[in-house]
């Protein structure tokens, strides 16, 4: 059985976005209305500048007692996020997430066309288990190789 790609596993293939000049409060409203845990930050030319996630809101806004209505997305977003192509397997995407501590990865076609965001909850438990095993194997290999 061929493994699913991130494109095939994303229930929503739409771009939820705000501009870098949006307030964090506005971004939170957009995320809530779309029922998603992240929002892409796009420049006026449509280019991906960053991503703002629930974790960013918690650690960079709430924990620092910043005013969401006065804080701009550009000041707290994750800049230049790691992106994956749509044909990436779910297991490979989950390995990236585990190794880097991410829960969201923008999915971008060659040429820069944004497809959407792959979330860890888009993966099935079977694929998460496979990815965890692969990540543990990679870690053991790195430890054995001195790297």
Buried (B, 14 or more C-beta within 10 A) or exposed (E): EEEBBBBBBBEEEEBBBBBBEBBBBBBBBBBEEBEBBBBBBBEEEEEBBBBBBBBBBEEBBEEEEBEBEEBBBBEBBBEEBEBBEBEBBBBBBBBBBBEEEBBBBBBBEEEEEBBBBBBBEBBEEEBBEBBBEBBEEEEEEEEEEEE
